[in-house]
């Protein structure tokens, strides 16, 4: 067993405050979640995955279907008539971690893709989906994102030490 006693009251208090501040990781997780939501929404505007690769373009058949339904041209991948997928990205953070994603039931299909008929048939033997949907990875982290998340954590550590009066 090792026991350490600090003789310096200020250092002991400072380390206790850092431990208290870092005991609740919620603020760090919230900042990470806000960052990932922001960069993910920006990628929708650019039409790219987290590694910077362009999403597979929509097929002309899909664009024609939008036009036939009077939903406009909508040529951009992952941008449908409602634009919900690109606008309803959310995060939930607590002390244990952060979750980022979309509650839309089709968000996983857009991420992972699906083969024609993967979800069965509807009225008149219409298959769901009615065509192959290529995977268009919209949620994930690039190497730059990972580095920025480390920077976010470092800023919180620095702030915790600075607020306690600990100067190293």
N, C-alpha and C positions, 0 to 999 in steps of 0.2 A: 504494500500500500504506500502511496506517495501522498503526502500532505503538503500543501504550499500555503504559507501565510504571508500576506503582504503587510509590510511594516509601514507603508506609506498610505495613509488614509485616502488621499486624493486619487491615487491609482486604483485602489480597491473600489472606491465609489464609482470611478469612471468605468472600470471593467464590469461592475455590477449593472450600470446603466446600459452599457453596450449589450450585455446579455439580455437585459429586459427588452431593449428596443429590437434586438434580433430574435427574441423569443417569438414574436408574432411576425411571420413572414408575409402576412397579407399585403402590406404596402408594396413590397418588392414584386409579389405575384401580380398585383393590380397593374403596376407599371409595365411589367412584361406583357401582360394581356393586352393592354392598350397599344403597346408598340406593335405586337403581332397583328392585331385587328387593323391598325393603320396601314402597315405595309401590305397586308393582304388586299385591302380595298384598293390600294394604289396599283397592285398587280392586275386587278380587274380592268383598270383603265388602260393598262399597257397590253393586256391579253397575253400575259406570260406566267409560267409556273415559277416556283421559288428559286429554281436554278437559272432563270432568265430565258428559258426556251419558250417559243411561241406556242400557244395552244393550237391544236388541230382546228383548221377552219370548219365552219358549218358547211354541210352539204347543201347544194342548190335546192334539193328536195325539201329540206327543212326551211330554208328561206322562202320558198314558194308556198309552203304550208302557212307560214306567218302571213304572207300577203293574202292568201285565200281567206284566212280568218280575220282579215282587216287589222292585223297586229303590227303592220309596218314591215319594213325591209329586214331589220335586225340581223345584219351580217356578222356582227362580232360574236365570237365564241363565248358561251356561258352568259350572254346577255339576252334574256328573253323579254317578252312583252312587259312583264311586271318589274323587271330588274331587281327582284327580291333577293336572289342569291348574293349579288354583289353588295347589297345594302343592308342585309340582315345578318351580318357576321357579328357574333357576340362573344363575350368572354365572361367567365365566372371565376373569381379568385377568392381564395380563403387562405388560412394559415398553412394548409396542407399542399396547395398547388394552384394551378390555373388551368382551366379548360377553355378552349377556343374552338368555335365551329358555328354551325348553322342548325337550327331546328327544322329546317325545311326537309321534307321527306325525300326529296330528290337530290339533296346535296351530296350524299355518298355516291350516287350513280354518276354524278358529274365528276367527282373525284376519281372514282375507280373504273368508270365505264360500265357498259352492259351490252349483252348481245340481244339481237332482235328476238322477242318472245320470251326473254328471261323471266318475266313476271306473269306469264300466262296469257290467256285470251280474254277479250271482252266481247260485247255484243257483235254479232255478225262475223265472228272469228277474227276480229282485229287483234293483232298481237301487241303486247306491251313489253318493252317499247316497240314501236312500229318499225324501227330501224336500229342498226347497231349504233351505239353511242360510244365514241372513243373516250378513254380516260383523259381528263384534262385536270391535272393536279393543280388545285387552287389553294390548298391549305398545306403549309409545310414551312420549313426553315431553310434558308440558304446559309452558306458559311458566314456571310456577312451578318445575317440575322443572329446567328449564334454568338458571334463576336460582340454585337451590339447588346445582346441580352447579358453577357458577362459584364459589359460596361455598366449596364443598369444596376446589376448587383453590386459592382464596385462602388458606384455612386452612393448607394444606400449604406454600404459599410463605411465609406468615408464620412458621410453625413452623421452616422451614429457615433463615430469617434470624435468628430469635430464638435458635435453638440454636447458631448460629455466633458469637454475641456481637456481631453487626452491628446497630447501632441507627439506621442511616440517617443 
